[in-house]
Amino acid sequence: MTIEGMFETKENGTYVVYNNINENSFDWKIYNSSLDRNPHELLEVKLDLKDVTLLGTEDFTKRMTEVINRFQVRVNETLIKFDAYQYCNSHNASCVINQDKSSIFNSLVDFKYFIYESRSTAA
């Protein structure tokens, strides 16, 4: 799983890379992230948001530059199915390989977080 960001300005319908955070409008910046459980026992993704800039709005009455911050979570479908297959074989578990991508991904996140949690509490 990777998290990627794109930062652009929008003026008069034209998009331009903001502050050279991205090399161009096609190459997204890749971020380091971690998956942790918050105080409410919900999984959350933690990542550094120092590149995020809040500036402008297209609804403002005066013309001003608007900065658009976008993030994407990308996963490799082949690797997800491979991990699911390995999990099923090694744990004699019911296999999720033939389910939809989001179900496979959620099952693997639950499993990998459980393994991480078990290792960290055992230490």
N, C-alpha and C positions, 0 to 999 in steps of 0.2 A: 504494500500500500504506500502510495506517495501522496503528498499534499503539495500542490503547486499554486503559485499566485501570479496574477497579472495586474499591473498597475498602469493606468492610462489616464490622460486628460481628454476631455471632450469640449471642443469649441466649434461652434457653427456646424455641428454634425460630423466633424473630423476627429478621429482618435489618434493620439500620439503617446508614445511611451512616457511615463511620468518619472522624472528624477533619475533616469537611467537605471532603474531597479531591474528592468528587463532589458535584454539586448535589443529586442525588436518586438513587434506585435505578434510574433508567432512562437517565440521561445518563452515558456513559462518558467519562473524561478521555482526551484525545488526546495522545500523546507524540511528540516528535521522535526520530527514530532514524536510524541509518546502517548500511549494509551494507559490511562489510570482510572481508578474508581474515585469519585468525589465523595464528600461527606454524606451525601444522600444515597450512596451505594449505586450510583449510575455511572456507566462508562463515559469518559470524556476524552477527547483528543486535545492534547496540550501542544501549542506551537507558539513561536515567537511572532508577535504581531507588530514589531517595531516599524515595518514598512508601510503599515496601514496609515493612510492620511485621510482625514475628514475635511473636505474643502469643497464648497460650492453645492449648488442644487440647480436642477434645470427649471424649478418652479419659482426661483427668485426673480423679482421684477427687473433687477439690473443685470446686465450681462457680466458674468464672471466665469472663471475657469472651474470646471467640475472635475474632480478626481474620482475615477471609478476603480474600486478595489474588488477583485474577484479571486475566489479560491476554488480549487477543484480537488476532490479526492479521487485518485485514479488507482484502479486495481487491474492486475493482469489475470484475465479469465482462465487462461491455460494453467497458470500457477495456482490459482484458487482450486481448480478441479484436481490438480495433482496433489495439493495438500489435503484435500478432502479424501482422495483415494488412499493416501498414506495413512491418514487418521483412521479410516474405516478398517484397513488391514491390520494396523497395529493395536487397535483397541476393541476388536470384534464388535464394533458399533454398527448400528443401522446406518446405511450409507445415504448421504445427501447429494451424491454426485448428479443425479437426474432431476434435482429440484431447480428452481429458478436461481439466477446468480445471487440475488440479495439474500436468499435463504442459506445458500452455501457460505457466503461471506459472513453472515451473522453467526452461523454455527462455528466457523473457524475462529472468529474473534472471541466468542465465548470460551472455546476450548483453549486457545493460546493465552487468554488472560487468566484462566483457571490455573494453567501450568505455571505462569509467571507468579501468581499469587501464592501457590503452593510452595514454590522455591523460596520466595522472599520471607514467608512466615516460618519456614524450616530453618532459616539461617540464624 
